[in-house]
């Protein structure tokens, strides 16, 4: 799939006029993405048309195609923005902790909370494509895959930190990070598909952290 093409931006980024045009462009693009997210959530990706997105965003079809080449481009951009936003929240959360164990607990908490807060969006994803890391690369391309792997590397580096500091036993950091994300993604997947979940997704984080970190803990 092609990634959404953006309208040409003037090279002179310092002029007030070009800065205003950039802000206007980004605002219009965000309006389209917001309208599309609402329709995807309500009707599903495959049952939503570009014409419906144009009407919801209050844009002419010709204008819509200046921002995005296709419906797939719009959805890829939505996925990119969500994955990037999650990564930024994870990076911010771990900065506020000293021990590797506490940082990983924050990763678990933030990832579950993000899925909880964006339940409608994630429901589109898991219902339409049935999976997380199993389909993300083939469905959405290298840019989304890059953001996802950045999450894997973030946790792998925390595990390396914990091993070096004597908190964790000697394990393969990347494989262990993949195991954590697989556990979290499976939990999110099942919770998202429930019509009316009876328990909080965030509440599951405590025992998931206990389960995962218990297997990592260095022998005293």
C-alpha positions in Angstrom: 0.0 0.0 0.0 1.2 3.5 -0.7 1.6 5.9 2.2 -0.5 9.0 2.1 1.0 11.8 0.0 1.0 15.2 1.5 0.4 18.4 -0.3 3.7 20.2 -1.3 4.9 22.5 1.4 6.9 25.7 0.7 10.6 25.2 1.5 10.9 28.5 3.3 9.8 27.2 6.7 10.8 30.4 8.5 8.4 32.8 6.7 5.1 33.6 8.5 3.1 32.8 5.4 4.6 29.3 5.0 4.1 28.6 8.7 0.5 29.6 8.4 0.0 27.4 5.4 1.6 24.5 7.3 -0.7 24.9 10.3 -3.7 25.1 8.0 -2.7 22.0 6.1 -2.1 20.0 9.3 -5.5 21.2 10.7 -7.4 20.1 7.6 -5.5 16.8 7.6 -6.4 16.2 11.2 -10.1 17.0 10.5 -10.1 14.3 7.8 -8.4 11.7 10.0 -10.8 12.5 12.9 -13.9 12.1 10.6 -12.5 8.9 9.2 -11.8 7.4 12.6 -15.4 8.0 13.6 -16.7 6.3 10.5 -14.3 3.4 10.7 -15.3 2.8 14.3 -19.0 3.0 13.5 -19.2 1.1 10.2 -15.9 -0.7 9.9 -13.0 0.0 7.5 -14.3 -2.0 4.6 -17.8 -0.6 4.7 -16.7 3.1 4.8 -16.2 4.9 1.5 -14.1 7.9 0.6 -17.3 9.8 -0.3 -18.6 9.2 3.2 -15.3 10.5 4.7 -15.5 13.6 2.5 -19.0 14.3 3.7 -18.2 13.8 7.4 -15.1 16.0 7.1 -17.0 18.6 5.1 -14.5 18.5 2.2 -15.1 18.1 -1.5 -13.8 14.8 -3.0 -11.2 16.6 -5.0 -9.8 18.3 -1.9 -9.8 15.0 0.0 -7.6 13.4 -2.6 -5.1 16.2 -2.3 -4.4 15.0 1.2 -4.8 11.2 0.8 -4.6 9.0 -2.3 -7.0 6.4 -0.9 -9.0 5.1 2.1 -6.1 2.8 2.9 -3.7 5.8 3.1 -6.1 7.5 5.6 -6.1 4.4 7.8 -2.3 3.9 7.6 -1.9 7.5 8.7 -4.3 6.9 11.6 -2.3 3.8 12.7 1.0 5.7 12.4 -0.2 8.5 14.5 -1.6 6.2 17.2 1.6 4.0 17.3 3.8 7.1 17.4 1.7 8.7 20.2 1.9 5.5 22.3 5.7 5.3 21.9 6.0 9.0 23.0 3.9 8.2 26.1 6.1 5.1 26.9 9.3 7.1 26.5 8.0 9.8 28.8 6.8 7.3 31.4 10.1 5.5 31.8 12.0 8.8 32.3 10.3 9.3 35.6 11.5 6.0 37.1 14.9 4.9 38.3 14.8 1.1 38.5 14.4 -1.1 35.4 11.6 -3.1 37.1 9.6 0.1 37.7 10.2 1.3 34.2 8.8 -2.0 32.8 5.8 -1.7 35.1 5.2 1.7 33.6 5.4 0.3 30.1 2.7 -2.2 31.0 0.5 0.4 32.6 0.8 3.0 29.8 0.2 0.5 27.0 -2.9 -0.9 28.6 -4.2 2.5 29.5 -3.6 3.7 25.9 -5.6 0.8 24.5 -8.3 1.5 27.0 -8.5 5.2 26.1 -8.5 4.4 22.4 -10.8 1.4 22.5 -12.9 2.3 19.4 -9.8 2.7 17.3 -8.2 -0.6 18.4 -11.5 -2.4 17.9 -11.3 -1.4 14.2 -7.8 -2.8 14.0 -8.4 -6.1 15.7 -11.7 -6.8 14.1 -10.6 -5.9 10.5 -7.2 -7.4 10.5 -7.3 -9.9 13.4 -4.0 -9.3 15.1 -1.2 -7.1 16.2 2.4 -7.9 15.4 1.3 -10.8 13.2 -0.1 -8.5 10.6 1.1 -5.0 11.2 4.1 -5.2 8.8 2.2 -6.8 5.8 -0.9 -4.7 6.3 0.5 -1.3 7.0 4.0 -1.1 5.6 7.5 -0.3 6.9 6.8 3.0 8.6 4.2 1.5 11.0 6.4 -1.5 11.5 9.3 0.8 12.4 7.3 2.5 15.2 6.2 -0.9 16.5 9.8 -2.2 16.6 10.8 1.0 18.4 8.5 -0.2 21.3 10.2 -3.6 21.2 13.7 -1.9 21.4 12.6 0.4 24.2 11.7 -2.6 26.4 14.8 -4.6 25.3 17.0 -1.7 26.4 15.3 -1.6 29.8 15.9 -5.4 30.2 19.6 -4.8 29.3 19.6 -2.1 31.9 18.1 -4.5 34.5 20.6 -7.2 33.7 23.5 -4.9 34.0 22.2 -3.5 37.3 21.6 -7.0 38.8 17.8 -6.7 38.9 17.2 -9.3 36.2 18.8 -12.6 35.3 20.7 -13.0 32.1 18.1 -13.4 29.2 17.9 -12.5 25.6 16.6 -8.9 25.8 14.9 -8.7 22.4 13.2 -12.1 22.7 12.0 -11.2 26.2 10.7 -7.9 25.0 8.8 -9.6 22.2 7.3 -12.0 24.8 6.1 -9.1 26.9 4.5 -7.3 24.0 2.9 -10.6 22.8 1.4 -11.1 26.3 0.1 -7.5 26.4 -1.2 -7.6 22.8 -3.1 -10.8 23.4 -4.7 -9.4 26.6 -5.7 -6.2 24.7 -7.0 -8.3 21.8 -9.4 -10.4 23.8 -10.5 -7.4 25.9 -11.2 -5.2 22.9 -13.4 -7.7 21.2 -15.7 -8.0 24.2 -18.9 -6.1 23.7 -19.0 -4.9 27.4 -15.9 -5.8 29.3 -16.6 -6.5 32.9 -13.2 -5.5 34.2 -10.8 -2.7 33.5 -8.0 -3.4 31.1 -5.7 -1.3 33.2 -6.4 -3.4 36.3 -4.9 -6.4 34.5 -1.6 -4.6 34.4 -0.6 -5.4 38.0 -0.8 -9.2 37.7 0.7 -9.1 34.2 3.6 -7.2 35.6 3.9 -9.6 38.5 3.8 -12.6 36.1 6.4 -11.2 33.7 8.8 -9.7 36.2 8.7 -12.7 38.4 10.2 -14.7 35.5 12.9 -12.0 35.0 13.9 -11.6 38.6 17.5 -12.3 39.4 18.2 -14.9 42.1 19.0 -13.3 45.5 
